[in-house]
């Protein structure tokens, strides 16, 4: 996945802090899709994901003066989003059900198979710990490198690799019946 240069982001943050609202809108446009995707995979519900993403942007705007330009803007706002997702997950009742799968293209059979596969994958993702779910989402749905994931999560890339290995093993158990 391509992310704009951090210099561009730092410039937009500086302009926003100086009162240029269009600069923050550019940051929203740049990151809202990828953050929504992360939230959707973390929460499993499009409405919750939309709310979490919007709340993350509001909190980022309110705390923009605390952003340290030596770090990536994506990593900073990602942490805000993850905290919001964890708040949503903590607030859920255990009996909350998963959202219906997103629509697919193809014939009815392909649509049904794709929908079932997505439902199974989402259910398995939601059974992972938040740390394991985060690395799977960032690697396979957002397309970040190990180093980028480490920056976003605030952990070394070796920890990211270990978590990803464990998460993949657990997904194999849940989806394919692998035995460790």
Secondary structure, DSSP 8 states (H G I E B T S, - for coil): -----HHHHHHHHHHHHTT-HHHHHHHHHHHHHHHHHHHHHHHS-HHHHHHHHHHHHHHHHHTGGG--TTS-HHHHHHHHHHHHHHHHHHHS-TT----------S-HHHHHHHHHHHHHHHHHHHHS-HHHHHHHIIIIII---HHHHHHHHTS-HHHHHHHHHHHHHHHHHHHH----
